[in-house]
Amino acid sequence: MGLPLHLAVIGTGIVGTATAAWAQRDGHRITFIDPLDAGEGCSFGNAGSLSPSAVLPVGMPGMWRKVPKWLLDPSGPLVIRAHYLPTVLPWLMRFLRHSSEKEVTRIATAIRGLLDPVFDSYTPLVQRAGHGAGSLIQREGCLYVYSSRESAQRWKWGTDLRRSLGVTMHELDSDALFDLEPDLRGSFAFGQYAPENGATTDPSALVKAIYAQAIRDGANHLKTRVTGFNQRDGLVKEVLLADGEPLEVDGVVVAAGAWSAVLAAQLGSKVPLETQRGYHVTLPNPTVSLTRNIMAVEQNIMINPMRMGLRLAGTVELAGLKAAPNYARAEALLSKGNEIFPRLTTEGHTMWMGHRPCLPDSMPVIGAASRAENAWFGFGHGHVGMCGGATTGREIANLVSGREPEINLKPFRPDRFKSWVGS
C-alpha cells in the first residue's frame, strides 16, 4: 500500500478522533463515519480521569466471593438485569477467570504500558488543536481516599501492585489530606496522593477540540452507520453504509466503542465485547470545592470537579445495548454524594447513562484485523478510555504507517480471544 492512505475511521469518540489526528500527522486522509457528533457517546459522560495509576482491572482477586452479595443489592457496584443474565453468563465466567493474582498482575502490567504515556500522547494533539484545548487538561494529581488508614489495608494488595509497576502514591494522614482538599473533612481520614495523575475538566469538549482540528486539517464526517465491508485480495476496498453509496477506502479503523464487535467479526476477529453501562450525576452548583479528581474507594465512586459542575460517576450494570437506562443507579450515586458531602447542593443536577465497551480481561483490543491487511481495531477500553485513547490513536497510526509500536501491543492483540464461543 502506498502512502498517504484514505482511511475510514469508524467512531468519533476519543479513540477514533485521536487515531485520526495522529494519522493526519503522517499525511493520511480521514473520513469519519459515525451517526453521532464527536464526543457524544462515552466521551460525553465519563469521569474524565487521565490517570497513569488506573492500571488495575475491574476483576480483582477474591471478587468472585463478593458477586452474589452485589447482585442482591440494587444500589451496589455491580448489577445484572435478570433478563440479561443468561446472555452475559459466559462472559462473566471468563471475567472471573481473569481475576486471579497472576492474571491481575499480567493485566495491570500491560495497562500500565498503555497509560503511562497519557500526557505525552495528548500533548501534540491539544497543541495542534489550539483554541484553549490545552486548558481542558489539568495535572493536579488525584486522591484515593478512605475512612481510615485501617480501612485502606483492605486494598493493600492492589496498592502494592500499582507501586511495583512504578506508580507513585504518597500516604497522607488526615491533616495532610485536608490541607489538599478541605471539603473532604468529615468523611475521610486517610488518603493516597498519586501526583502523576490528572483529569480533563470536560471530556466531551476535549474530544470535540481534537475532532474540530482534524476537520480543519481536511477530514470529513459521514453521519451514518457502517453495515459491512467489501473485501478483495485480503484488503478492504469499500465500506458499506446504511445511507449512501459504498465508500472507497485504502484502509479502515474500527473504533466504534461498544458497537465494534459486529464489525470486527466481519473482519475475522470474534471478540467477547460487552457494555458496562456506566452512570453519572453532574451537579452544577454543588457548594463543594475540590481541585482534583477524588476516588472514594470504599464507596466505589469517582468525584471530579469539571467546568459544568461536580461529577459523580461509577457503578457497573450489565444489561446489553438495548435496555432502557435504570436511573436508580444514578440516584444511588447521588445518595453516596450526599453521604460524603452533607452540605452538597443537588439542585439542577443532571443524570446520564453510557456504554463502556469492555472485554473480560479489562484490556482493550488494539491491533490489526486477521482477514484484512488494511484494517485495524481500537476499542474495548472500559473505564480507561480517556486515559488510553490518545496513546491507542498514536499506536494505530504507527501500525498504519508501518512503524514499530512505541509500547508493547501484544497483550491487546485481537486474536487473544480465539477460543471465545459465547454469543
C-alpha positions as a Python dict, from the first residue, in 0.01 Angstrom:
ca = {
    (1, 'M'): (0, 0, 0),
    (2, 'G'): (135, 337, -95),
    (3, 'L'): (122, 641, 129),
    (4, 'P'): (-70, 851, 209),
    (5, 'L'): (-388, 650, 253),
    (6, 'H'): (-756, 732, 261),
    (7, 'L'): (-864, 594, 600),
    (8, 'A'): (-1220, 542, 716),
    (9, 'V'): (-1229, 590, 1093),
    (10, 'I'): (-1546, 435, 1234),
    (11, 'G'): (-1627, 619, 1555),
    (12, 'T'): (-1587, 974, 1681),
    (13, 'G'): (-1516, 906, 2048),
    (14, 'I'): (-1174, 970, 2197),
    (15, 'V'): (-1012, 667, 2031),
    (16, 'G'): (-1141, 746, 1683),
    (17, 'T'): (-1064, 1118, 1699),
    (18, 'A'): (-718, 1063, 1845),
    (19, 'T'): (-641, 798, 1583),
    (20, 'A'): (-745, 1035, 1307),
    (21, 'A'): (-539, 1321, 1449),
    (22, 'W'): (-229, 1107, 1481),
    (23, 'A'): (-278, 956, 1134),
    (24, 'Q'): (-312, 1302, 979),
    (25, 'R'): (38, 1380, 1106),
    (26, 'D'): (156, 1115, 858),
    (27, 'G'): (-40, 1274, 574),
    (28, 'H'): (-330, 1028, 566),
    (29, 'R'): (-674, 1149, 455),
    (30, 'I'): (-955, 1080, 703),
    (31, 'T'): (-1324, 1012, 664),
    (32, 'F'): (-1504, 974, 997),
    (33, 'I'): (-1814, 754, 994),
    (34, 'D'): (-2047, 785, 1292),
    (35, 'P'): (-2417, 878, 1317),
    (36, 'L'): (-2336, 1084, 1628),
    (37, 'D'): (-2148, 1409, 1659),
    (38, 'A'): (-1797, 1378, 1801),
    (39, 'G'): (-1771, 1336, 2175),
    (40, 'E'): (-2136, 1241, 2227),
    (41, 'G'): (-2101, 877, 2339),
    (42, 'C'): (-1897, 761, 2638),
    (43, 'S'): (-1673, 1060, 2578),
    (44, 'F'): (-1961, 1285, 2682),
    (45, 'G'): (-2029, 1136, 3021),
    (46, 'N'): (-1721, 966, 3162),
    (47, 'A'): (-1546, 1067, 3484),
    (48, 'G'): (-1269, 1248, 3298),
    (49, 'S'): (-978, 1071, 3464),
    (50, 'L'): (-637, 1090, 3292),
    (51, 'S'): (-458, 858, 3528),
    (52, 'P'): (-141, 657, 3467),
    (53, 'S'): (-219, 490, 3801),
    (54, 'A'): (-550, 339, 3678),
    (55, 'V'): (-383, 8, 3598),
    (56, 'L'): (-597, -233, 3799),
    (57, 'P'): (-856, -436, 3606),
    (58, 'V'): (-1221, -447, 3710),
    (59, 'G'): (-1188, -811, 3811),
    (60, 'M'): (-967, -835, 4121),
    (61, 'P'): (-858, -1133, 4337),
    (62, 'G'): (-1138, -1260, 4558),
    (63, 'M'): (-1407, -1073, 4366),
    (64, 'W'): (-1596, -1395, 4292),
    (65, 'R'): (-1686, -1416, 4662),
    (66, 'K'): (-1848, -1071, 4651),
    (67, 'V'): (-2051, -1105, 4330),
    (68, 'P'): (-2353, -1289, 4483),
    (69, 'K'): (-2392, -1019, 4751),
    (70, 'W'): (-2357, -740, 4498),
    (71, 'L'): (-2622, -892, 4275),
    (72, 'L'): (-2870, -881, 4563),
    (73, 'D'): (-2804, -511, 4626),
    (74, 'P'): (-2982, -286, 4371),
    (75, 'S'): (-2756, 6, 4468),
    (76, 'G'): (-2435, -198, 4478),
    (77, 'P'): (-2132, -163, 4249),
    (78, 'L'): (-2246, -439, 4010),
    (79, 'V'): (-2596, -504, 3881),
    (80, 'I'): (-2701, -756, 3617),
    (81, 'R'): (-3053, -726, 3479),
    (82, 'A'): (-3232, -1058, 3526),
    (83, 'H'): (-3332, -1088, 3161),
    (84, 'Y'): (-2969, -1045, 3054),
    (85, 'L'): (-2807, -1296, 3290),
    (86, 'P'): (-2827, -1599, 3053),
    (87, 'T'): (-2669, -1392, 2775),
    (88, 'V'): (-2387, -1247, 2982),
    (89, 'L'): (-2308, -1555, 3194),
    (90, 'P'): (-2031, -1697, 2966),
    (91, 'W'): (-1869, -1354, 2958),
    (92, 'L'): (-1898, -1318, 3335),
    (93, 'M'): (-1737, -1658, 3396),
    (94, 'R'): (-1445, -1563, 3174),
    (95, 'F'): (-1422, -1228, 3352),
    (96, 'L'): (-1387, -1405, 3686),
    (97, 'R'): (-1117, -1635, 3546),
    (98, 'H'): (-909, -1328, 3474),
    (99, 'S'): (-926, -1215, 3839),
    (100, 'S'): (-652, -1436, 3990),
    (101, 'E'): (-344, -1267, 4135),
    (102, 'K'): (-130, -1393, 3847),
    (103, 'E'): (-373, -1269, 3583),
    (104, 'V'): (-430, -934, 3751),
    (105, 'T'): (-54, -877, 3769),
    (106, 'R'): (-18, -957, 3399),
    (107, 'I'): (-309, -734, 3302),
    (108, 'A'): (-201, -442, 3522),
    (109, 'T'): (149, -458, 3373),
    (110, 'A'): (5, -429, 3022),
    (111, 'I'): (-234, -148, 3114),
    (112, 'R'): (49, 44, 3280),
    (113, 'G'): (232, 38, 2949),
    (114, 'L'): (-73, 183, 2773),
    (115, 'L'): (-149, 453, 3031),
    (116, 'D'): (199, 568, 3128),
    (117, 'P'): (238, 797, 2821),
    (118, 'V'): (-110, 952, 2855),
    (119, 'F'): (9, 1314, 2866),
    (120, 'D'): (284, 1264, 2607),
    (121, 'S'): (17, 1126, 2374),
    (122, 'Y'): (-234, 1407, 2431),
    (123, 'T'): (10, 1700, 2423),
    (124, 'P'): (76, 1711, 2045),
    (125, 'L'): (-295, 1679, 1976),
    (126, 'V'): (-410, 1961, 2205),
    (127, 'Q'): (-121, 2183, 2095),
    (128, 'R'): (-226, 2134, 1735),
    (129, 'A'): (-592, 2194, 1821),
    (130, 'G'): (-520, 2525, 1996),
    (131, 'H'): (-826, 2737, 2081),
    (132, 'G'): (-775, 2667, 2451),
    (133, 'A'): (-777, 2288, 2415),
    (134, 'G'): (-480, 2258, 2648),
    (135, 'S'): (-678, 2419, 2929),
    (136, 'L'): (-913, 2119, 2925),
    (137, 'I'): (-637, 1904, 3079),
    (138, 'Q'): (-521, 1957, 3438),
    (139, 'R'): (-238, 1776, 3611),
    (140, 'E'): (-309, 1824, 3982),
    (141, 'G'): (-278, 1456, 4063),
    (142, 'C'): (-560, 1255, 4217),
    (143, 'L'): (-653, 1129, 4562),
    (144, 'Y'): (-763, 783, 4670),
    (145, 'V'): (-947, 842, 4997),
    (146, 'Y'): (-1058, 615, 5283),
    (147, 'S'): (-1240, 642, 5612),
    (148, 'S'): (-924, 533, 5797),
    (149, 'R'): (-574, 400, 5746),
    (150, 'E'): (-701, 63, 5868),
    (151, 'S'): (-973, 57, 5602),
    (152, 'A'): (-715, 120, 5332),
    (153, 'Q'): (-546, -208, 5426),
    (154, 'R'): (-830, -395, 5252),
    (155, 'W'): (-696, -263, 4921),
    (156, 'K'): (-327, -304, 5009),
    (157, 'W'): (-261, -578, 4752),
    (158, 'G'): (-375, -357, 4467),
    (159, 'T'): (-188, -54, 4603),
    (160, 'D'): (131, -258, 4630),
    (161, 'L'): (84, -380, 4273),
    (162, 'R'): (48, -25, 4149),
    (163, 'R'): (367, 75, 4327),
    (164, 'S'): (555, -226, 4192),
    (165, 'L'): (471, -100, 3842),
    (166, 'G'): (620, 241, 3911),
    (167, 'V'): (311, 432, 4024),
    (168, 'T'): (396, 696, 4284),
    (169, 'M'): (146, 704, 4571),
    (170, 'H'): (214, 919, 4877),
    (171, 'E'): (31, 837, 5200),
    (172, 'L'): (-150, 1126, 5365),
    (173, 'D'): (-276, 1147, 5721),
    (174, 'S'): (-591, 1346, 5786),
    (175, 'D'): (-416, 1681, 5830),
    (176, 'A'): (-222, 1647, 5505),
    (177, 'L'): (-535, 1525, 5325),
    (178, 'F'): (-741, 1821, 5439),
    (179, 'D'): (-461, 2064, 5350),
    (180, 'L'): (-503, 1948, 4991),
    (181, 'E'): (-885, 1921, 4992),
    (182, 'P'): (-1053, 2087, 5293),
    (183, 'D'): (-1401, 1979, 5184),
    (184, 'L'): (-1312, 1611, 5236),
    (185, 'R'): (-1315, 1673, 5611),
    (186, 'G'): (-1573, 1463, 5792),
    (187, 'S'): (-1597, 1155, 5574),
    (188, 'F'): (-1233, 1059, 5525),
    (189, 'A'): (-927, 1037, 5746),
    (190, 'F'): (-661, 883, 5519),
    (191, 'G'): (-555, 928, 5160),
    (192, 'Q'): (-307, 830, 4893),
    (193, 'Y'): (-191, 1100, 4657),
    (194, 'A'): (-96, 999, 4300),
    (195, 'P'): (89, 1305, 4164),
    (196, 'E'): (131, 1164, 3810),
    (197, 'N'): (-242, 1174, 3751),
    (198, 'G'): (-465, 1439, 3606),
    (199, 'A'): (-807, 1484, 3454),
    (200, 'T'): (-999, 1662, 3186),
    (201, 'T'): (-1242, 1924, 3301),
    (202, 'D'): (-1471, 1845, 3007),
    (203, 'P'): (-1416, 1513, 2827),
    (204, 'S'): (-1667, 1590, 2553),
    (205, 'A'): (-1509, 1928, 2481),
    (206, 'L'): (-1164, 1767, 2467),
    (207, 'V'): (-1280, 1517, 2205),
    (208, 'K'): (-1459, 1791, 2011),
    (209, 'A'): (-1146, 2007, 2010),
    (210, 'I'): (-930, 1729, 1865),
    (211, 'Y'): (-1204, 1642, 1616),
    (212, 'A'): (-1253, 2005, 1509),
    (213, 'Q'): (-883, 2032, 1429),
    (214, 'A'): (-900, 1707, 1232),
    (215, 'I'): (-1180, 1861, 1026),
    (216, 'R'): (-978, 2179, 975),
    (217, 'D'): (-691, 1957, 860),
    (218, 'G'): (-910, 1805, 589),
    (219, 'A'): (-1114, 1524, 745),
    (220, 'N'): (-1480, 1487, 663),
    (221, 'H'): (-1761, 1314, 852),
    (222, 'L'): (-2034, 1087, 717),
    (223, 'K'): (-2316, 1072, 973),
    (224, 'T'): (-2436, 722, 908),
    (225, 'R'): (-2378, 364, 1022),
    (226, 'V'): (-2138, 112, 874),
    (227, 'T'): (-2310, -214, 776),
    (228, 'G'): (-2014, -407, 638),
    (229, 'F'): (-1717, -416, 404),
    (230, 'N'): (-1633, -522, 50),
    (231, 'Q'): (-1301, -705, 53),
    (232, 'R'): (-1075, -831, -222),
    (233, 'D'): (-732, -997, -210),
    (234, 'G'): (-711, -959, 168),
    (235, 'L'): (-788, -587, 162),
    (236, 'V'): (-1092, -376, 250),
    (237, 'K'): (-1181, -194, -71),
    (238, 'E'): (-1514, -37, 29),
    (239, 'V'): (-1703, 44, 346),
    (240, 'L'): (-2074, -29, 316),
    (241, 'L'): (-2301, 237, 461),
    (242, 'A'): (-2659, 233, 588),
    (243, 'D'): (-2721, 551, 386),
    (244, 'G'): (-2550, 622, 57),
    (245, 'E'): (-2312, 455, -183),
    (246, 'P'): (-2020, 241, -61),
    (247, 'L'): (-1714, 443, 35),
    (248, 'E'): (-1390, 353, -142),
    (249, 'V'): (-1101, 340, 105),
    (250, 'D'): (-737, 238, 137),
    (251, 'G'): (-784, 130, 497),
    (252, 'V'): (-1026, 126, 789),
    (253, 'V'): (-1004, 173, 1166),
    (254, 'V'): (-1281, 27, 1381),
    (255, 'A'): (-1315, 245, 1691),
    (256, 'A'): (-1689, 223, 1742),
    (257, 'G'): (-1685, 152, 2114),
    (258, 'A'): (-1948, -94, 2235),
    (259, 'W'): (-2079, -135, 1879),
    (260, 'S'): (-1746, -262, 1741),
    (261, 'A'): (-1786, -638, 1782),
    (262, 'V'): (-2009, -697, 1477),
    (263, 'L'): (-1772, -505, 1252),
    (264, 'A'): (-1465, -680, 1395),
    (265, 'A'): (-1628, -1019, 1331),
    (266, 'Q'): (-1676, -928, 965),
    (267, 'L'): (-1302, -863, 950),
    (268, 'G'): (-1216, -1200, 1104),
    (269, 'S'): (-1193, -1126, 1476),
    (270, 'K'): (-1461, -1255, 1712),
    (271, 'V'): (-1421, -1079, 2044),
    (272, 'P'): (-1631, -1104, 2364),
    (273, 'L'): (-1719, -736, 2378),
    (274, 'E'): (-1969, -630, 2643),
    (275, 'T'): (-2111, -299, 2754),
    (276, 'Q'): (-2058, -196, 3114),
    (277, 'R'): (-2335, 56, 3141),
    (278, 'G'): (-2199, 345, 3346),
    (279, 'Y'): (-2393, 628, 3509),
    (280, 'H'): (-2308, 976, 3623),
    (281, 'V'): (-2466, 1267, 3807),
    (282, 'T'): (-2343, 1621, 3745),
    (283, 'L'): (-2419, 1895, 3998),
    (284, 'P'): (-2393, 2247, 3851),
    (285, 'N'): (-2375, 2434, 4186),
    (286, 'P'): (-2257, 2178, 4441),
    (287, 'T'): (-2130, 2422, 4711),
    (288, 'V'): (-1840, 2178, 4745),
    (289, 'S'): (-1498, 2291, 4630),
    (290, 'L'): (-1244, 2037, 4504),
    (291, 'T'): (-932, 2093, 4297),
    (292, 'R'): (-858, 1743, 4170),
    (293, 'N'): (-1004, 1401, 4094),
    (294, 'I'): (-1111, 1204, 4403),
    (295, 'M'): (-1160, 827, 4414),
    (296, 'A'): (-1367, 735, 4720),
    (297, 'V'): (-1256, 373, 4730),
    (298, 'E'): (-1496, 232, 4988),
    (299, 'Q'): (-1794, 396, 4817),
    (300, 'N'): (-1665, 299, 4470),
    (301, 'I'): (-1734, 645, 4334),
    (302, 'M'): (-1521, 886, 4131),
    (303, 'I'): (-1565, 1255, 4204),
    (304, 'N'): (-1432, 1508, 3954),
    (305, 'P'): (-1468, 1887, 3955),
    (306, 'M'): (-1549, 1990, 3597),
    (307, 'R'): (-1636, 2303, 3404),
    (308, 'M'): (-2004, 2213, 3414),
    (309, 'G'): (-2007, 2122, 3785),
    (310, 'L'): (-1915, 1836, 4017),
    (311, 'R'): (-1943, 1496, 3850),
    (312, 'L'): (-2011, 1175, 4045),
    (313, 'A'): (-1952, 861, 3841),
    (314, 'G'): (-1921, 489, 3894),
    (315, 'T'): (-2101, 154, 3916),
    (316, 'V'): (-2131, -124, 3659),
    (317, 'E'): (-2456, -253, 3510),
    (318, 'L'): (-2471, -542, 3265),
    (319, 'A'): (-2788, -525, 3057),
    (320, 'G'): (-2678, -505, 2695),
    (321, 'L'): (-2707, -229, 2440),
    (322, 'K'): (-3085, -216, 2406),
    (323, 'A'): (-3228, -200, 2761),
    (324, 'A'): (-3358, 135, 2882),
    (325, 'P'): (-3148, 322, 3141),
    (326, 'N'): (-3216, 247, 3506),
    (327, 'Y'): (-3165, 586, 3664),
    (328, 'A'): (-3197, 439, 4011),
    (329, 'R'): (-2826, 364, 3953),
    (330, 'A'): (-2761, 736, 3916),
    (331, 'E'): (-2979, 811, 4219),
    (332, 'A'): (-2756, 575, 4418),
    (333, 'L'): (-2453, 783, 4317),
    (334, 'L'): (-2635, 1094, 4431),
    (335, 'S'): (-2712, 933, 4767),
    (336, 'K'): (-2346, 846, 4814),
    (337, 'G'): (-2255, 1203, 4726),
    (338, 'N'): (-2489, 1333, 4995),
    (339, 'E'): (-2336, 1095, 5250),
    (340, 'I'): (-1985, 1211, 5165),
    (341, 'F'): (-2071, 1582, 5149),
    (342, 'P'): (-2360, 1660, 5388),
    (343, 'R'): (-2388, 2019, 5258),
    (344, 'L'): (-2393, 1913, 4893),
    (345, 'T'): (-2637, 2114, 4680),
    (346, 'T'): (-2810, 1895, 4423),
    (347, 'E'): (-3047, 2144, 4264),
    (348, 'G'): (-3041, 2134, 3885),
    (349, 'H'): (-2845, 1810, 3867),
    (350, 'T'): (-2843, 1601, 3551),
    (351, 'M'): (-2812, 1225, 3504),
    (352, 'W'): (-2660, 1022, 3224),
    (353, 'M'): (-2601, 663, 3118),
    (354, 'G'): (-2343, 547, 2864),
    (355, 'H'): (-2200, 225, 2726),
    (356, 'R'): (-1843, 149, 2831),
    (357, 'P'): (-1706, -109, 2584),
    (358, 'C'): (-1525, -379, 2780),
    (359, 'L'): (-1357, -716, 2745),
    (360, 'P'): (-1347, -983, 3019),
    (361, 'D'): (-977, -917, 3085),
    (362, 'S'): (-1033, -539, 3119),
    (363, 'M'): (-790, -470, 2834),
    (364, 'P'): (-880, -309, 2502),
    (365, 'V'): (-834, -458, 2158),
    (366, 'I'): (-557, -275, 1972),
    (367, 'G'): (-411, -422, 1655),
    (368, 'A'): (-463, -549, 1305),
    (369, 'A'): (-761, -747, 1177),
    (370, 'S'): (-694, -1108, 1087),
    (371, 'R'): (-871, -1108, 748),
    (372, 'A'): (-774, -769, 612),
    (373, 'E'): (-423, -630, 593),
    (374, 'N'): (-553, -273, 587),
    (375, 'A'): (-793, -287, 883),
    (376, 'W'): (-710, -202, 1244),
    (377, 'F'): (-900, -211, 1573),
    (378, 'G'): (-906, 22, 1873),
    (379, 'F'): (-1193, -46, 2112),
    (380, 'G'): (-1291, -201, 2444),
    (381, 'H'): (-1117, 40, 2682),
    (382, 'G'): (-1376, 8, 2958),
    (383, 'H'): (-1302, 250, 3242),
    (384, 'V'): (-980, 385, 3087),
    (385, 'G'): (-1096, 521, 2753),
    (386, 'M'): (-992, 880, 2820),
    (387, 'C'): (-670, 759, 2984),
    (388, 'G'): (-570, 531, 2697),
    (389, 'G'): (-742, 684, 2397),
    (390, 'A'): (-466, 916, 2278),
    (391, 'T'): (-195, 651, 2312),
    (392, 'T'): (-415, 400, 2129),
    (393, 'G'): (-453, 651, 1847),
    (394, 'R'): (-79, 703, 1832),
    (395, 'E'): (-13, 329, 1818),
    (396, 'I'): (-272, 262, 1547),
    (397, 'A'): (-116, 543, 1344),
    (398, 'N'): (219, 368, 1388),
    (399, 'L'): (71, 41, 1260),
    (400, 'V'): (-97, 211, 963),
    (401, 'S'): (229, 370, 855),
    (402, 'G'): (436, 56, 910),
    (403, 'R'): (632, 179, 1212),
    (404, 'E'): (717, -28, 1517),
    (405, 'P'): (480, 35, 1810),
    (406, 'E'): (615, 251, 2091),
    (407, 'I'): (456, 30, 2356),
    (408, 'N'): (404, -346, 2384),
    (409, 'L'): (82, -417, 2196),
    (410, 'K'): (94, -797, 2225),
    (411, 'P'): (-134, -813, 2534),
    (412, 'F'): (-401, -619, 2341),
    (413, 'R'): (-395, -826, 2022),
    (414, 'P'): (-740, -906, 1875),
    (415, 'D'): (-669, -1278, 1834),
    (416, 'R'): (-627, -1340, 2207),
    (417, 'F'): (-993, -1446, 2214),
    (418, 'K'): (-969, -1719, 1951),
    (419, 'S'): (-1124, -1970, 2192),
    (420, 'W'): (-1428, -1749, 2260),
    (421, 'V'): (-1752, -1939, 2197),
    (422, 'G'): (-2003, -1702, 2354),
    (423, 'S'): (-2290, -1549, 2162),
}
